[in-house]
Amino acid sequence: MLQTPSGGARDGAAAADSGLMSIGTVLNALRDEFPEVTISKIRFLESEGLIEPQRTPSGYRKFSPEDVERLGHVLRMQRDHYLPLKVIREHLDAMERGEAVALPLVGRQRDGETLPDSFEAPTAARIGRAELLVAAEIGERELEEWESYGLIAPLPDGAYDAETVTVAALVVELGRFGIEPRHLRVMKAAADREAGLVDQVVAPLRRHRNPQTRAHAEARTKELAGLTVKLHAALVQTALGVRLP
């Protein structure tokens, strides 16, 4: 009796006939130029909307040659220019629309040019104390309380990271549900531990003598931060048995 192929085998045969590739095949195709690429990296780029592979009826990802080419562009812009994913996505989308868009040069230049020894990754946007109070719509007393719990902390020069505005807004929003700043210390401690884990991974890159490698640490930090945030959110949702839109 002839055996009927399983769903995965049928999907694989159909994909081969159509010229589509599995994620493993794509990984092998990219490895020569990008030896550090992983399946989780490809899945992460998909989750960020950089690529949209097809799905078989069984749920397997199948990549077209155009998908692989786009992946190569994404990885190249990360490696050579240290661009954030949002900028890369906007640039590729503009290219697909036929628009002529100049690529921002943040890191290493093309044609073998190297970064000067003084090159440093772009610093984060900053905001003054008075601006933070206005943007977050809070008073000095509230800010001092949050600082005492470690939820918000100024930079060495007295300014604040611009993302602090988001933190302040979320603290206010949680307060409307009766969750006080002192209750949030456990979340701050968890965030610090997650940040410490990421820092352990990128620390060797930051200490490297090659300025290009040090600059690459910035892109790697952002990628790992995005993954840890997604994992944290998924764990909280799982623990509470809810699904956010």
MARVO-889193 format. One record per residue: residue number from 0; chain; z, x, y negated of N, C-alpha, C in turn. Coordinates in steps of 0.1 Angstrom, whole numbers. Layout:
BEGIN
    n  chain    nup  neast  nnorth   caup  caeast  canorth    cup  ceast  cnorth
  NUM      A      Z      X       Y      Z       X        Y      Z      X       Y
...
//
This chain:
BEGIN
    n  chain    nup  neast  nnorth   caup  caeast  canorth    cup  ceast  cnorth
    0      A      0      9      12      0       0        0      0      9     -12
    1      A     -8      5     -22     -9      13      -34      3     10     -43
    2      A      9     20     -49     21      18      -57     16     16     -71
    3      A     23      6     -78     20       3      -92     28     13    -101
    4      A     21     19    -110     28      29     -119     39     22    -127
    5      A     50     29    -130     61      23     -138     56     21    -152
    6      A     65     14    -160     61      11     -174     59     24    -181
    7      A     67     34    -179     66      47     -187     53     54    -183
    8      A     49     53    -170     37      60     -165     25     53    -171
    9      A     25     39    -171     14      32     -177     13     35    -192
   10      A     24     35    -199     24      39     -213     18     52    -215
   11      A     22     62    -207     17      76     -208      2     77    -206
   12      A     -3     69    -195    -17      70     -192    -25     63    -204
   13      A    -20     52    -209    -27      46     -220    -27     54    -232
   14      A    -16     61    -235    -16      70     -246    -25     82    -245
   15      A    -26     87    -233    -35      98     -231    -50     94    -233
   16      A    -53     82    -228    -66      77     -230    -70     75    -245
   17      A    -60     71    -253    -62      68     -267    -61     80    -276
   18      A    -57     92    -270    -55     104     -278    -42    105    -284
   19      A    -32     96    -282    -19      97     -287    -10    106    -279
   20      A      0    112    -285      8     122     -279     23    117    -279
   21      A     30    122    -268     44     119     -267     52    129    -277
   22      A     64    126    -279     72     134     -289     74    148    -283
   23      A     74    149    -270     75     163     -264     63    171    -266
   24      A     51    164    -265     38     171     -267     37    176    -282
   25      A     42    167    -291     42     170     -305     51    182    -308
   26      A     62    182    -301     72     193     -303     65    206    -299
   27      A     58    207    -288     52     219     -283     41    223    -292
   28      A     34    213    -298     23     216     -307     28    223    -320
   29      A     40    219    -324     45     224     -337     53    237    -335
   30      A     57    240    -323     67     251     -321     61    264    -325
   31      A     48    267    -324     43     280     -327     45    283    -342
   32      A     43    273    -350     45     275     -365     59    273    -369
   33      A     65    263    -362     79     259     -366     88    261    -354
   34      A     92    273    -351    100     275     -339    114    268    -339
   35      A    119    264    -350    132     258     -351    131    242    -350
   36      A    119    237    -350    118     222     -350    124    217    -336
   37      A    130    205    -337    136     199     -325    132    184    -325
   38      A    134    178    -313    131     164     -312    140    156    -322
   39      A    152    160    -323    161     153     -332    156    154    -347
   40      A    150    165    -350    145     167     -363    133    158    -366
   41      A    124    156    -356    113     147     -357    118    133    -358
   42      A    128    129    -351    133     116     -352    140    113    -365
   43      A    146    124    -370    152     122     -384    142    120    -394
   44      A    131    128    -394    120     126     -404    114    112    -402
   45      A    114    107    -390    109      93     -389    118     83    -395
   46      A    131     85    -393    141      76     -399    141     76    -414
   47      A    137     88    -420    136      89     -434    122     84    -440
   48      A    114     79    -431    101      73     -435     90     83    -438
   49      A     92     95    -433     81     105     -435     70    103    -426
   50      A     72     98    -414     62      95     -404     65     81    -398
   51      A     54     75    -393     56      62     -386     48     62    -373
   52      A     53     68    -363     45      68     -350     44     54    -344
   53      A     34     52    -336     33      40     -329     44     39    -318
   54      A     46     27    -313     55      25     -302     48     17    -291
   55      A     50     22    -279     45      15     -267     53      2    -264
   56      A     48     -7    -256     56     -18     -252     70    -15    -246
   57      A     71     -3    -241     84       2     -235     92      9    -245
   58      A     87     10    -257     95      16     -268     94     31    -270
   59      A     84     37    -263     82      52     -265     74     55    -277
   60      A     78     66    -284     70      70     -296     57     76    -291
   61      A     46     73    -298     33      79     -296     27     83    -309
   62      A     24     96    -310     19     102     -323      4    104    -323
   63      A     -2    100    -333    -16     103     -335    -18    117    -341
   64      A    -30    123    -340    -33     136     -346    -29    136    -361
   65      A    -31    124    -368    -28     123     -382    -13    124    -384
   66      A     -5    118    -375      9     119     -375     14    134    -374
   67      A      8    141    -365     11     155     -363      8    163    -375
   68      A     -4    160    -381     -8     168     -393      2    165    -404
   69      A      6    153    -406     16     149     -416     29    156    -414
   70      A     33    156    -401     46     163     -398     45    178    -402
   71      A     34    184    -399     32     198     -403     33    200    -418
   72      A     27    191    -426     28     192     -440     43    191    -445
   73      A     50    181    -439     64     179     -442     72    192    -439
   74      A     71    197    -427     78     209     -423     75    221    -432
   75      A     62    222    -435     57     233     -444     63    232    -458
   76      A     63    220    -463     69     219     -477     84    221    -477
   77      A     91    218    -466    105     221     -465    107    236    -464
   78      A     99    242    -456    101     256     -453     97    265    -465
   79      A     85    262    -471     80     271     -481     84    267    -495
   80      A     87    255    -498     90     250     -511    104    244    -513
   81      A    111    242    -502    125     237     -503    126    224    -510
   82      A    117    215    -508    116     203     -516    125    192    -508
   83      A    132    183    -516    139     172     -509    129    163    -503
   84      A    134    156    -493    125     147     -485    119    136    -494
   85      A    126    131    -504    121     120     -512    109    125    -520
   86      A    109    138    -525     98     143     -532     86    145    -523
   87      A     89    150    -511     79     152     -501     72    139    -497
   88      A     80    129    -495     74     116     -491     65    110    -503
   89      A     70    111    -515     62     106     -526     49    114    -528
   90      A     50    127    -526     38     136     -527     28    132    -516
   91      A     32    131    -504     23     128     -493     17    114    -495
   92      A     25    104    -499     20      91     -501      9     90    -513
   93      A     12     99    -523      2      99     -534    -11    106    -529
   94      A    -10    116    -520    -22     122     -515    -30    112    -506
   95      A    -23    104    -499    -30      94     -490    -37     83    -499
   96      A    -31     81    -511    -38      71     -520    -49     78    -528
   97      A    -52     91    -525    -63      98     -532    -59    103    -545
   98      A    -46    103    -549    -42     108     -562    -41    123    -562
   99      A    -44    129    -573    -43     144     -574    -29    147    -580
  100      A    -20    151    -571     -6     154     -575     -3    168    -573
  101      A      2    175    -583      6     189     -582     19    190    -574
  102      A     20    199    -565     32     201     -557     43    209    -565
  103      A     55    203    -567     65     211     -574     69    223    -566
  104      A     69    235    -573     73     247     -566     87    250    -569
  105      A     96    248    -559    110     251     -560    114    264    -553
  106      A    107    267    -542    111     278     -535    100    289    -534
  107      A     98    294    -522     88     304     -520     74    300    -524
  108      A     67    309    -530     53     306     -534     43    308    -522
  109      A     31    304    -524     21     305     -513     15    319    -513
  110      A      7    321    -504     -1     334     -503      8    346    -502
  111      A     20    345    -495     28     356     -493     37    361    -504
  112      A     36    354    -516     45     358     -527     60    355    -523
  113      A     68    364    -528     82     362     -524     90    358    -537
  114      A    102    353    -534    111     349     -545    117    362    -551
  115      A    120    361    -564    128     373     -570    142    373    -564
  116      A    148    384    -565    162     386     -560    171    376    -567
  117      A    168    373    -579    177     364     -587    175    349    -584
  118      A    166    346    -575    164     332     -572    176    325    -567
  119      A    179    313    -572    190     305     -566    185    291    -565
  120      A    190    283    -555    186     269     -554    190    262    -566
  121      A    183    251    -569    186     243     -581    201    237    -580
  122      A    208    238    -591    222     233     -591    222    218    -592
  123      A    232    211    -588    233     197     -588    235    192    -603
  124      A    231    180    -606    233     174     -619    248    173    -622
  125      A    252    174    -634    266     173     -638    268    163    -649
  126      A    280    158    -650    284     148     -659    298    152    -665
  127      A    300    150    -678    312     153     -685    323    142    -682
  128      A    335    145    -685    346     136     -682    345    123    -689
  129      A    342    124    -702    340     112     -710    328    103    -705
  130      A    317    110    -701    306     103     -696    309     96    -683
  131      A    318    103    -674    322      97     -662    330     84    -664
  132      A    339     85    -673    347      73     -676    339     61    -681
  133      A    329     64    -689    320      53     -694    311     48    -682
  134      A    305     57    -675    296      53     -664    303     45    -653
  135      A    316     49    -650    323      42     -639    331     30    -644
  136      A    332     29    -658    339      18     -664    354     18    -660
  137      A    360     30    -661    374      31     -657    381     38    -669
  138      A    394     38    -668    402      45     -678    407     58    -674
  139      A    413     65    -683    418      79     -680    429     78    -670
  140      A    438     68    -670    449      67     -661    443     65    -646
  141      A    433     57    -645    427      55     -632    421     68    -626
  142      A    414     75    -635    408      88     -631    418     98    -627
  143      A    429     99    -634    440     108     -631    446    104    -617
  144      A    447     91    -614    453      87     -602    444     91    -590
  145      A    431     89    -592    421      92     -581    421    107    -579
  146      A    422    115    -590    422     130     -589    435    134    -581
  147      A    446    127    -583    458     131     -576    457    129    -561
  148      A    449    119    -557    447     117     -543    435    125    -537
  149      A    429    133    -546    418     141     -541    405    134    -539
  150      A    404    122    -544    391     114     -542    380    119    -551
  151      A    385    124    -563    375     130     -573    381    143    -578
  152      A    373    153    -580    378     166     -584    367    172    -594
  153      A    372    178    -605    362     184     -614    357    197    -608
  154      A    346    201    -613    340     214     -610    348    225    -617
  155      A    346    238    -614    354     248     -621    352    248    -636
  156      A    341    244    -641    339     243     -656    344    231    -662
  157      A    351    222    -654    356     210     -660    347    197    -659
  158      A    334    200    -656    325     189     -655    326    183    -641
  159      A    318    172    -638    318     166     -625    304    165    -619
  160      A    303    166    -606    290     164     -600    286    149    -603
  161      A    273    147    -605    268     134     -609    271    124    -598
  162      A    272    128    -585    275     119     -574    289    113    -576
  163      A    297    119    -584    311     114     -586    310    100    -592
  164      A    300     96    -599    299      83     -605    298     73    -593
  165      A    290     76    -583    289      68     -571    302     66    -564
  166      A    310     77    -563    323      77     -556    332     67    -564
  167      A    332     69    -577    341      61     -586    337     46    -584
  168      A    324     43    -584    320      29     -583    324     23    -570
  169      A    324     31    -559    328      26     -546    343     24    -545
  170      A    350     33    -552    365      31     -552    369     18    -559
  171      A    362     16    -570    364       3     -577    361     -9    -569
  172      A    349     -9    -562    345     -20     -554    355    -22    -542
  173      A    359    -12    -536    369     -14     -525    382    -19    -530
  174      A    386    -15    -542    398     -20     -548    398    -36    -550
  175      A    386    -41    -551    385     -56     -552    389    -63    -539
  176      A    389    -55    -528    393     -61     -515    407    -57    -512
  177      A    414    -51    -521    428     -48     -519    430    -34    -513
  178      A    419    -26    -512    420     -13     -506    423     -3    -518
  179      A    435      2    -519    439      11     -530    435     25    -528
  180      A    434     33    -539    430      47     -538    438     55    -528
  181      A    451     52    -527    459      60     -517    455     57    -503
  182      A    449     45    -501    444      42     -487    432     50    -483
  183      A    425     55    -493    412      62     -491    414     77    -488
  184      A    426     82    -488    428      96     -486    423    100    -472
  185      A    425     91    -462    420      94     -449    405     96    -448
  186      A    398     88    -457    383      89     -457    379    102    -464
  187      A    386    106    -474    384     119     -481    386    130    -471
  188      A    397    130    -463    400     140     -454    389    141    -443
  189      A    384    130    -439    373     130     -429    361    136    -435
  190      A    358    132    -447    346     138     -454    347    153    -455
  191      A    359    158    -459    361     172     -460    359    179    -447
  192      A    363    173    -436    361     179     -423    346    180    -419
  193      A    339    169    -422    325     168     -419    318    179    -427
  194      A    322    180    -440    315     190     -449    318    204    -444
  195      A    331    206    -439    334     219     -433    326    223    -421
  196      A    323    213    -413    314     215     -401    300    219    -405
  197      A    295    212    -415    281     216     -420    281    230    -426
  198      A    292    233    -433    293     246     -440    293    257    -430
  199      A    300    255    -418    300     265     -408    286    268    -403
  200      A    277    258    -402    264     260     -397    255    267    -407
  201      A    256    264    -420    248     270     -430    253    283    -436
  202      A    266    286    -434    272     297     -440    264    310    -437
  203      A    260    313    -425    252     325     -422    240    326    -431
  204      A    233    314    -433    221     314     -441    224    318    -456
  205      A    236    313    -461    240     315     -475    243    330    -477
  206      A    248    336    -466    253     350     -468    241    360    -465
  207      A    230    355    -461    219     364     -457    214    372    -469
  208      A    210    384    -466    205     393     -477    192    388    -482
  209      A    183    382    -474    170     377     -479    172    365    -488
  210      A    168    365    -501    169     354     -510    162    341    -505
  211      A    151    343    -497    144     331     -492    153    324    -482
  212      A    159    332    -474    168     326     -464    180    319    -470
  213      A    185    325    -481    196     318     -488    192    305    -494
  214      A    180    305    -499    175     293     -505    172    282    -495
  215      A    169    286    -483    167     277     -472    179    270    -468
  216      A    191    276    -471    204     270     -468    205    257    -475
  217      A    200    256    -487    201     243     -495    194    232    -487
  218      A    182    234    -482    174     224     -475    182    220    -462
  219      A    187    230    -455    194     228     -443    207    220    -445
  220      A    214    223    -456    226     215     -460    223    201    -462
  221      A    212    198    -470    209     184     -473    205    176    -460
  222      A    198    183    -451    194     177     -439    206    173    -430
  223      A    215    183    -429    227     181     -421    236    170    -427
  224      A    237    170    -440    245     160     -447    239    146    -445
  225      A    226    145    -445    220     132     -442    223    127    -428
  226      A    223    136    -418    226     133     -404    241    129    -402
  227      A    250    136    -409    264     133     -407    267    120    -414
  228      A    261    117    -425    263     104     -431    259     92    -423
  229      A    247     94    -417    241      84     -407    251     82    -395
  230      A    255     93    -390    264      93     -378    277     86    -382
  231      A    283     89    -393    296      83     -398    294     68    -399
  232      A    283     64    -406    281      50     -408    279     43    -394
  233      A    272     49    -385    270      43     -372    283     41    -364
  234      A    291     52    -365    304      51     -358    313     40    -364
  235      A    313     39    -377    322      28     -383    316     15    -379
  236      A    303     13    -380    298       0     -376    301     -3    -361
  237      A    300      7    -353    303       5     -338    317      1    -336
  238      A    326      8    -344    341       5     -342    344     -9    -347
  239      A    337    -14    -357    340     -27     -362    332    -38    -356
  240      A    322    -34    -348    313     -44     -341    304    -51    -350
  241      A    300    -45    -361    291     -51     -370    278    -43    -372
  242      A    268    -50    -377    255     -43     -380    251    -46    -394
  243      A    250    -35    -402    246     -37     -416    231    -38    -417
  244      A    226    -46    -427    212     -47     -429    206    -34    -433
//
